[in-house]
């Protein structure tokens, strides 16, 4: 098995939204760790990529943030899914499932016509 891989472009927002749906409000480090754990430690999440993605999702209205205190008693910004974010998650999930099905047809070999 190879080493960790970077998150593919276009998938980070979906992973963040799904993480917040499953876990509820989380701070950035918690989101990053959950994504890495869910991938079986196969993904390497660059924090310089995560925080701009969180900012973009917040500006789009998909997530909201508030300041709070983390488990280790430090000030942290917590992110949570909004109603618009739930709709975006549903839409993006359907799009990715459709894309994966199409790619799978190509990878499965030639079809008999």
N, CA, C and O atoms as a GROMACS GRO file, in nm:
protein
  452
    1UNK      N    1   0.083  -0.118   0.000
    1UNK     CA    2   0.000   0.000   0.000
    1UNK      C    3   0.088   0.124   0.000
    1UNK      O    4   0.194   0.127   0.063
    2UNK      N    5   0.043   0.227  -0.072
    2UNK     CA    6   0.118   0.351  -0.078
    2UNK      C    7   0.093   0.436   0.045
    2UNK      O    8   0.019   0.396   0.136
    3UNK      N    9   0.155   0.553   0.047
    3UNK     CA   10   0.138   0.645   0.158
    3UNK      C   11   0.006   0.718   0.148
    3UNK      O   12  -0.082   0.684   0.069
    4UNK      N   13  -0.006   0.820   0.230
    4UNK     CA   14  -0.128   0.900   0.230
    4UNK      C   15  -0.138   0.978   0.100
    4UNK      O   16  -0.038   1.014   0.039
    5UNK      N   17  -0.260   1.004   0.059
    5UNK     CA   18  -0.285   1.082  -0.061
    5UNK      C   19  -0.356   1.211  -0.023
    5UNK      O   20  -0.418   1.220   0.082
    6UNK      N   21  -0.346   1.311  -0.108
    6UNK     CA   22  -0.416   1.436  -0.084
    6UNK      C   23  -0.563   1.419  -0.119
    6UNK      O   24  -0.600   1.330  -0.197
    7UNK      N   25  -0.646   1.504  -0.062
    7UNK     CA   26  -0.789   1.502  -0.093
    7UNK      C   27  -0.806   1.554  -0.235
    7UNK      O   28  -0.751   1.658  -0.272
    8UNK      N   29  -0.882   1.482  -0.315
    8UNK     CA   30  -0.904   1.523  -0.454
    8UNK      C   31  -0.986   1.651  -0.461
    8UNK      O   32  -1.076   1.674  -0.381
    9UNK      N   33  -0.952   1.731  -0.560
    9UNK     CA   34  -1.021   1.858  -0.578
    9UNK      C   35  -1.171   1.834  -0.594
    9UNK      O   36  -1.212   1.741  -0.665
   10UNK      N   37  -1.250   1.915  -0.530
   10UNK     CA   38  -1.394   1.903  -0.542
   10UNK      C   39  -1.458   1.810  -0.441
   10UNK      O   40  -1.581   1.803  -0.432
   11UNK      N   41  -1.376   1.738  -0.365
   11UNK     CA   42  -1.434   1.644  -0.268
   11UNK      C   43  -1.430   1.697  -0.126
   11UNK      O   44  -1.505   1.649  -0.041
   12UNK      N   45  -1.346   1.794  -0.098
   12UNK     CA   46  -1.330   1.840   0.040
   12UNK      C   47  -1.459   1.899   0.096
   12UNK      O   48  -1.496   1.869   0.209
   13UNK      N   49  -1.527   1.981   0.018
   13UNK     CA   50  -1.652   2.042   0.066
   13UNK      C   51  -1.753   1.933   0.102
   13UNK      O   52  -1.820   1.941   0.205
   14UNK      N   53  -1.764   1.833   0.017
   14UNK     CA   54  -1.857   1.723   0.043
   14UNK      C   55  -1.820   1.650   0.171
   14UNK      O   56  -1.907   1.617   0.252
   15UNK      N   57  -1.691   1.624   0.191
   15UNK     CA   58  -1.645   1.555   0.312
   15UNK      C   59  -1.670   1.639   0.437
   15UNK      O   60  -1.709   1.585   0.541
   16UNK      N   61  -1.649   1.768   0.429
   16UNK     CA   62  -1.673   1.857   0.543
   16UNK      C   63  -1.822   1.857   0.577
   16UNK      O   64  -1.859   1.842   0.694
   17UNK      N   65  -1.907   1.874   0.476
   17UNK     CA   66  -2.051   1.877   0.501
   17UNK      C   67  -2.100   1.745   0.560
   17UNK      O   68  -2.180   1.746   0.654
   18UNK      N   69  -2.052   1.633   0.507
   18UNK     CA   70  -2.094   1.503   0.559
   18UNK      C   71  -2.045   1.483   0.703
   18UNK      O   72  -2.117   1.430   0.787
   19UNK      N   73  -1.923   1.527   0.730
   19UNK     CA   74  -1.868   1.516   0.865
   19UNK      C   75  -1.954   1.594   0.964
   19UNK      O   76  -1.984   1.545   1.072
   20UNK      N   77  -1.993   1.715   0.927
   20UNK     CA   78  -2.076   1.797   1.017
   20UNK      C   79  -2.216   1.739   1.032
   20UNK      O   80  -2.278   1.752   1.137
   21UNK      N   81  -2.267   1.674   0.927
   21UNK     CA   82  -2.398   1.610   0.937
   21UNK      C   83  -2.392   1.495   1.037
   21UNK      O   84  -2.482   1.479   1.120
   22UNK      N   85  -2.286   1.415   1.029
   22UNK     CA   86  -2.273   1.298   1.115
   22UNK      C   87  -2.233   1.334   1.257
   22UNK      O   88  -2.288   1.280   1.353
   23UNK      N   89  -2.138   1.424   1.272
   23UNK     CA   90  -2.078   1.454   1.402
   23UNK      C   91  -2.141   1.572   1.476
   23UNK      O   92  -2.122   1.586   1.597
   24UNK      N   93  -2.214   1.655   1.405
   24UNK     CA   94  -2.263   1.778   1.466
   24UNK      C   95  -2.152   1.882   1.468
   24UNK      O   96  -2.049   1.862   1.404
   25UNK      N   97  -2.171   1.992   1.539
   25UNK     CA   98  -2.072   2.100   1.540
   25UNK      C   99  -1.932   2.049   1.578
   25UNK      O  100  -1.916   1.973   1.673
   26UNK      N  101  -1.833   2.094   1.501
   26UNK     CA  102  -1.694   2.054   1.522
   26UNK      C  103  -1.603   2.172   1.494
   26UNK      O  104  -1.638   2.262   1.418
   27UNK      N  105  -1.486   2.172   1.558
   27UNK     CA  106  -1.385   2.272   1.524
   27UNK      C  107  -1.300   2.216   1.410
   27UNK      O  108  -1.310   2.098   1.376
   28UNK      N  109  -1.218   2.300   1.351
   28UNK     CA  110  -1.141   2.262   1.232
   28UNK      C  111  -1.058   2.137   1.252
   28UNK      O  112  -1.057   2.049   1.166
   29UNK      N  113  -0.986   2.128   1.363
   29UNK     CA  114  -0.903   2.011   1.389
   29UNK      C  115  -0.988   1.885   1.398
   29UNK      O  116  -0.949   1.779   1.347
   30UNK      N  117  -1.104   1.895   1.462
   30UNK     CA  118  -1.193   1.780   1.473
   30UNK      C  119  -1.244   1.734   1.338
   30UNK      O  120  -1.254   1.614   1.312
   31UNK      N  121  -1.276   1.830   1.251
   31UNK     CA  122  -1.321   1.797   1.116
   31UNK      C  123  -1.209   1.725   1.040
   31UNK      O  124  -1.231   1.622   0.978
   32UNK      N  125  -1.089   1.781   1.048
   32UNK     CA  126  -0.974   1.722   0.977
   32UNK      C  127  -0.947   1.580   1.025
   32UNK      O  128  -0.928   1.490   0.944
   33UNK      N  129  -0.945   1.560   1.156
   33UNK     CA  130  -0.917   1.426   1.211
   33UNK      C  131  -1.026   1.327   1.169
   33UNK      O  132  -0.995   1.213   1.135
   34UNK      N  133  -1.152   1.370   1.172
   34UNK     CA  134  -1.262   1.279   1.134
   34UNK      C  135  -1.250   1.238   0.987
   34UNK      O  136  -1.271   1.121   0.954
   35UNK      N  137  -1.216   1.332   0.900
   35UNK     CA  138  -1.200   1.300   0.758
   35UNK      C  139  -1.085   1.200   0.741
   35UNK      O  140  -1.098   1.102   0.667
   36UNK      N  141  -0.973   1.225   0.809
   36UNK     CA  142  -0.859   1.133   0.800
   36UNK      C  143  -0.895   0.996   0.855
   36UNK      O  144  -0.859   0.894   0.796
   37UNK      N  145  -0.964   0.991   0.967
   37UNK     CA  146  -1.003   0.863   1.028
   37UNK      C  147  -1.102   0.788   0.939
   37UNK      O  148  -1.089   0.667   0.921
   38UNK      N  149  -1.201   0.859   0.884
   38UNK     CA  150  -1.301   0.796   0.799
   38UNK      C  151  -1.237   0.736   0.674
   38UNK      O  152  -1.284   0.635   0.622
   39UNK      N  153  -1.130   0.797   0.627
   39UNK     CA  154  -1.060   0.745   0.509
   39UNK      C  155  -0.970   0.627   0.543
   39UNK      O  156  -0.902   0.574   0.456
   40UNK      N  157  -0.969   0.586   0.669
   40UNK     CA  158  -0.878   0.479   0.710
   40UNK      C  159  -0.735   0.528   0.713
   40UNK      O  160  -0.641   0.451   0.691
   41UNK      N  161  -0.718   0.658   0.740
   41UNK     CA  162  -0.586   0.724   0.742
   41UNK      C  163  -0.519   0.726   0.604
   41UNK      O  164  -0.399   0.749   0.594
   42UNK      N  165  -0.597   0.702   0.498
   42UNK     CA  166  -0.542   0.703   0.362
   42UNK      C  167  -0.529   0.846   0.308
   42UNK      O  168  -0.446   0.872   0.221
   43UNK      N  169  -0.611   0.937   0.360
   43UNK     CA  170  -0.606   1.075   0.313
   43UNK      C  171  -0.519   1.159   0.405
   43UNK      O  172  -0.517   1.140   0.527
   44UNK      N  173  -0.448   1.251   0.345
   44UNK     CA  174  -0.370   1.349   0.418
   44UNK      C  175  -0.436   1.484   0.397
   44UNK      O  176  -0.442   1.534   0.284
   45UNK      N  177  -0.486   1.543   0.503
   45UNK     CA  178  -0.558   1.669   0.492
   45UNK      C  179  -0.466   1.784   0.527
   45UNK      O  180  -0.416   1.793   0.639
   46UNK      N  181  -0.443   1.869   0.431
   46UNK     CA  182  -0.360   1.987   0.448
   46UNK      C  183  -0.444   2.095   0.516
   46UNK      O  184  -0.545   2.138   0.461
   47UNK      N  185  -0.403   2.138   0.634
   47UNK     CA  186  -0.481   2.237   0.708
   47UNK      C  187  -0.487   2.370   0.634
   47UNK      O  188  -0.580   2.448   0.653
   48UNK      N  189  -0.387   2.398   0.550
   48UNK     CA  190  -0.389   2.518   0.467
   48UNK      C  191  -0.495   2.510   0.359
   48UNK      O  192  -0.530   2.612   0.298
   49UNK      N  193  -0.547   2.392   0.333
   49UNK     CA  194  -0.656   2.373   0.239
   49UNK      C  195  -0.790   2.371   0.312
   49UNK      O  196  -0.890   2.420   0.260
   50UNK      N  197  -0.792   2.313   0.433
   50UNK     CA  198  -0.917   2.300   0.508
   50UNK      C  199  -0.976   2.435   0.546
   50UNK      O  200  -1.095   2.459   0.522
   51UNK      N  201  -0.897   2.522   0.603
   51UNK     CA  202  -0.954   2.647   0.654
   51UNK      C  203  -1.007   2.738   0.544
   51UNK      O  204  -1.112   2.800   0.564
   52UNK      N  205  -0.941   2.750   0.428
   52UNK     CA  206  -1.004   2.826   0.319
   52UNK      C  207  -1.135   2.761   0.272
   52UNK      O  208  -1.229   2.831   0.234
   53UNK      N  209  -1.141   2.627   0.274
   53UNK     CA  210  -1.264   2.557   0.235
   53UNK      C  211  -1.376   2.587   0.335
   53UNK      O  212  -1.490   2.607   0.296
   54UNK      N  213  -1.342   2.589   0.464
   54UNK     CA  214  -1.442   2.622   0.566
   54UNK      C  215  -1.492   2.765   0.548
   54UNK      O  216  -1.612   2.791   0.560
   55UNK      N  217  -1.401   2.857   0.520
   55UNK     CA  218  -1.439   2.997   0.497
   55UNK      C  219  -1.532   3.008   0.378
   55UNK      O  220  -1.633   3.079   0.383
   56UNK      N  221  -1.499   2.939   0.269
   56UNK     CA  222  -1.581   2.942   0.148
   56UNK      C  223  -1.721   2.885   0.176
   56UNK      O  224  -1.821   2.944   0.135
   57UNK      N  225  -1.727   2.772   0.246
   57UNK     CA  226  -1.857   2.713   0.279
   57UNK      C  227  -1.939   2.807   0.367
   57UNK      O  228  -2.062   2.814   0.355
   58UNK      N  229  -1.871   2.878   0.457
   58UNK     CA  230  -1.941   2.973   0.543
   58UNK      C  231  -1.993   3.091   0.462
   58UNK      O  232  -2.106   3.135   0.482
   59UNK      N  233  -1.912   3.141   0.372
   59UNK     CA  234  -1.955   3.254   0.288
   59UNK      C  235  -2.072   3.215   0.197
   59UNK      O  236  -2.156   3.299   0.165
   60UNK      N  237  -2.077   3.088   0.156
   60UNK     CA  238  -2.186   3.039   0.073
   60UNK      C  239  -2.312   3.008   0.153
   60UNK      O  240  -2.418   2.984   0.096
   61UNK      N  241  -2.301   3.009   0.286
   61UNK     CA  242  -2.416   2.984   0.372
   61UNK      C  243  -2.440   2.837   0.401
   61UNK      O  244  -2.543   2.802   0.459
   62UNK      N  245  -2.347   2.749   0.363
   62UNK     CA  246  -2.363   2.606   0.386
   62UNK      C  247  -2.332   2.567   0.531
   62UNK      O  248  -2.385   2.468   0.582
   63UNK      N  249  -2.245   2.645   0.595
   63UNK     CA  250  -2.212   2.621   0.735
   63UNK      C  251  -2.214   2.755   0.809
   63UNK      O  252  -2.203   2.862   0.747
   64UNK      N  253  -2.228   2.748   0.939
   64UNK     CA  254  -2.221   2.865   1.025
   64UNK      C  255  -2.114   2.838   1.130
   64UNK      O  256  -2.084   2.722   1.160
   65UNK      N  257  -2.057   2.943   1.186
   65UNK     CA  258  -1.953   2.923   1.288
   65UNK      C  259  -1.984   3.005   1.412
   65UNK      O  260  -2.056   3.104   1.409
   66UNK      N  261  -1.927   2.960   1.522
   66UNK     CA  262  -1.936   3.031   1.649
   66UNK      C  263  -1.812   2.995   1.730
   66UNK      O  264  -1.754   2.888   1.713
   67UNK      N  265  -1.773   3.085   1.817
   67UNK     CA  266  -1.659   3.059   1.904
   67UNK      C  267  -1.705   2.981   2.026
   67UNK      O  268  -1.813   3.005   2.080
   68UNK      N  269  -1.622   2.888   2.069
   68UNK     CA  270  -1.651   2.808   2.187
   68UNK      C  271  -1.522   2.759   2.248
   68UNK      O  272  -1.413   2.806   2.214
   69UNK      N  273  -1.534   2.663   2.339
   69UNK     CA  274  -1.418   2.606   2.407
   69UNK      C  275  -1.407   2.460   2.370
   69UNK      O  276  -1.504   2.385   2.379
   70UNK      N  277  -1.288   2.418   2.328
   70UNK     CA  278  -1.264   2.280   2.287
   70UNK      C  279  -1.252   2.188   2.408
   70UNK      O  280  -1.254   2.235   2.522
   71UNK      N  281  -1.240   2.059   2.384
   71UNK     CA  282  -1.227   1.960   2.492
   71UNK      C  283  -1.105   1.986   2.580
   71UNK      O  284  -1.107   1.957   2.699
   72UNK      N  285  -0.999   2.043   2.519
   72UNK     CA  286  -0.879   2.069   2.599
   72UNK      C  287  -0.878   2.213   2.654
   72UNK      O  288  -0.773   2.268   2.687
   73UNK      N  289  -0.998   2.271   2.662
   73UNK     CA  290  -1.018   2.401   2.726
   73UNK      C  291  -0.952   2.517   2.652
   73UNK      O  292  -0.907   2.614   2.714
   74UNK      N  293  -0.947   2.508   2.522
   74UNK     CA  294  -0.892   2.616   2.440
   74UNK      C  295  -1.003   2.680   2.357
   74UNK      O  296  -1.101   2.614   2.320
   75UNK      N  297  -0.987   2.808   2.330
   75UNK     CA  298  -1.083   2.878   2.246
   75UNK      C  299  -1.073   2.821   2.104
   75UNK      O  300  -0.963   2.808   2.049
   76UNK      N  301  -1.187   2.789   2.045
   76UNK     CA  302  -1.188   2.731   1.911
   76UNK      C  303  -1.314   2.775   1.837
   76UNK      O  304  -1.417   2.803   1.898
   77UNK      N  305  -1.302   2.781   1.705
   77UNK     CA  306  -1.417   2.814   1.622
   77UNK      C  307  -1.485   2.684   1.583
   77UNK      O  308  -1.423   2.595   1.525
   78UNK      N  309  -1.613   2.673   1.615
   78UNK     CA  310  -1.692   2.555   1.583
   78UNK      C  311  -1.779   2.582   1.462
   78UNK      O  312  -1.836   2.690   1.447
   79UNK      N  313  -1.789   2.482   1.376
   79UNK     CA  314  -1.867   2.493   1.253
   79UNK      C  315  -1.984   2.396   1.260
   79UNK      O  316  -1.973   2.286   1.313
   80UNK      N  317  -2.099   2.440   1.204
   80UNK     CA  318  -2.214   2.352   1.199
   80UNK      C  319  -2.287   2.369   1.066
   80UNK      O  320  -2.280   2.474   1.002
   81UNK      N  321  -2.356   2.265   1.028
   81UNK     CA  322  -2.431   2.261   0.903
   81UNK      C  323  -2.555   2.349   0.914
   81UNK      O  324  -2.622   2.350   1.017
   82UNK      N  325  -2.586   2.423   0.809
   82UNK     CA  326  -2.708   2.503   0.802
   82UNK      C  327  -2.810   2.427   0.716
   82UNK      O  328  -2.778   2.324   0.658
   83UNK      N  329  -2.931   2.479   0.710
   83UNK     CA  330  -3.034   2.420   0.625
   83UNK      C  331  -2.986   2.417   0.479
   83UNK      O  332  -3.003   2.318   0.409
   84UNK      N  333  -2.927   2.528   0.434
   84UNK     CA  334  -2.874   2.534   0.297
   84UNK      C  335  -2.762   2.431   0.278
   84UNK      O  336  -2.748   2.372   0.171
   85UNK      N  337  -2.684   2.410   0.383
   85UNK     CA  338  -2.576   2.311   0.377
   85UNK      C  339  -2.630   2.170   0.364
   85UNK      O  340  -2.571   2.088   0.293
   86UNK      N  341  -2.741   2.141   0.430
   86UNK     CA  342  -2.803   2.008   0.418
   86UNK      C  343  -2.850   1.983   0.275
   86UNK      O  344  -2.834   1.874   0.221
   87UNK      N  345  -2.909   2.086   0.215
   87UNK     CA  346  -2.954   2.075   0.075
   87UNK      C  347  -2.834   2.057  -0.018
   87UNK      O  348  -2.839   1.976  -0.110
   88UNK      N  349  -2.728   2.133   0.007
   88UNK     CA  350  -2.607   2.121  -0.075
   88UNK      C  351  -2.546   1.982  -0.060
   88UNK      O  352  -2.503   1.923  -0.159
   89UNK      N  353  -2.543   1.930   0.061
   89UNK     CA  354  -2.491   1.795   0.085
   89UNK      C  355  -2.570   1.692   0.007
   89UNK      O  356  -2.512   1.603  -0.056
   90UNK      N  357  -2.701   1.701   0.010
   90UNK     CA  358  -2.785   1.606  -0.063
   90UNK      C  359  -2.758   1.614  -0.213
   90UNK      O  360  -2.743   1.512  -0.279
   91UNK      N  361  -2.752   1.737  -0.265
   91UNK     CA  362  -2.729   1.758  -0.408
   91UNK      C  363  -2.592   1.705  -0.450
   91UNK      O  364  -2.580   1.634  -0.550
   92UNK      N  365  -2.488   1.740  -0.374
   92UNK     CA  366  -2.353   1.696  -0.409
   92UNK      C  367  -2.336   1.546  -0.394
   92UNK      O  368  -2.264   1.483  -0.472
   93UNK      N  369  -2.403   1.487  -0.296
   93UNK     CA  370  -2.397   1.341  -0.279
   93UNK      C  371  -2.455   1.272  -0.402
   93UNK      O  372  -2.395   1.178  -0.454
   94UNK      N  373  -2.570   1.318  -0.447
   94UNK     CA  374  -2.633   1.259  -0.566
   94UNK      C  375  -2.543   1.275  -0.689
   94UNK      O  376  -2.529   1.182  -0.768
   95UNK      N  377  -2.482   1.392  -0.704
   95UNK     CA  378  -2.393   1.416  -0.819
   95UNK      C  379  -2.272   1.323  -0.815
   95UNK      O  380  -2.234   1.267  -0.917
   96UNK      N  381  -2.211   1.307  -0.695
   96UNK     CA  382  -2.095   1.219  -0.683
   96UNK      C  383  -2.132   1.073  -0.706
   96UNK      O  384  -2.054   0.998  -0.765
   97UNK      N  385  -2.248   1.031  -0.659
   97UNK     CA  386  -2.291   0.893  -0.681
   97UNK      C  387  -2.312   0.867  -0.830
   97UNK      O  388  -2.276   0.761  -0.880
   98UNK      N  389  -2.369   0.963  -0.899
   98UNK     CA  390  -2.389   0.949  -1.044
   98UNK      C  391  -2.254   0.944  -1.115
   98UNK      O  392  -2.234   0.862  -1.204
   99UNK      N  393  -2.162   1.032  -1.077
   99UNK     CA  394  -2.029   1.034  -1.139
   99UNK      C  395  -1.956   0.902  -1.113
   99UNK      O  396  -1.895   0.846  -1.204
  100UNK      N  397  -1.964   0.853  -0.990
  100UNK     CA  398  -1.897   0.727  -0.956
  100UNK      C  399  -1.955   0.611  -1.038
  100UNK      O  400  -1.880   0.523  -1.081
  101UNK      N  401  -2.086   0.609  -1.059
  101UNK     CA  402  -2.148   0.503  -1.138
  101UNK      C  403  -2.101   0.507  -1.283
  101UNK      O  404  -2.079   0.403  -1.344
  102UNK      N  405  -2.086   0.627  -1.336
  102UNK     CA  406  -2.040   0.641  -1.474
  102UNK      C  407  -1.896   0.594  -1.487
  102UNK      O  408  -1.863   0.518  -1.578
  103UNK      N  409  -1.809   0.639  -1.397
  103UNK     CA  410  -1.668   0.598  -1.400
  103UNK      C  411  -1.657   0.447  -1.381
  103UNK      O  412  -1.574   0.383  -1.446
  104UNK      N  413  -1.739   0.391  -1.294
  104UNK     CA  414  -1.737   0.246  -1.270
  104UNK      C  415  -1.768   0.170  -1.398
  104UNK      O  416  -1.709   0.064  -1.423
  105UNK      N  417  -1.859   0.222  -1.479
  105UNK     CA  418  -1.890   0.155  -1.607
  105UNK      C  419  -1.766   0.149  -1.696
  105UNK      O  420  -1.743   0.049  -1.764
  106UNK      N  421  -1.687   0.254  -1.696
  106UNK     CA  422  -1.566   0.256  -1.777
  106UNK      C  423  -1.460   0.163  -1.721
  106UNK      O  424  -1.391   0.095  -1.796
  107UNK      N  425  -1.447   0.158  -1.589
  107UNK     CA  426  -1.345   0.077  -1.527
  107UNK      C  427  -1.380  -0.072  -1.526
  107UNK      O  428  -1.292  -0.156  -1.510
  108UNK      N  429  -1.507  -0.103  -1.542
  108UNK     CA  430  -1.552  -0.242  -1.540
  108UNK      C  431  -1.519  -0.316  -1.669
  108UNK      O  432  -1.540  -0.437  -1.678
  109UNK      N  433  -1.468  -0.247  -1.765
  109UNK     CA  434  -1.434  -0.311  -1.891
  109UNK      C  435  -1.539  -0.285  -1.997
  109UNK      O  436  -1.642  -0.224  -1.970
  110UNK      N  437  -1.512  -0.332  -2.118
  110UNK     CA  438  -1.604  -0.307  -2.228
  110UNK      C  439  -1.738  -0.377  -2.206
  110UNK      O  440  -1.745  -0.489  -2.155
  111UNK      N  441  -1.842  -0.309  -2.245
  111UNK     CA  442  -1.975  -0.368  -2.233
  111UNK      C  443  -2.012  -0.436  -2.364
  111UNK      O  444  -1.965  -0.398  -2.471
  112UNK      N  445  -2.096  -0.533  -2.353
  112UNK     CA  446  -2.145  -0.603  -2.471
  112UNK      C  447  -2.263  -0.527  -2.525
  112UNK      O  448  -2.359  -0.500  -2.452
  113UNK      N  449  -2.257  -0.491  -2.651
  113UNK     CA  450  -2.366  -0.414  -2.710
  113UNK      C  451  -2.465  -0.505  -2.778
  113UNK      O  452  -2.564  -0.457  -2.834
   0.00000   0.00000   0.00000
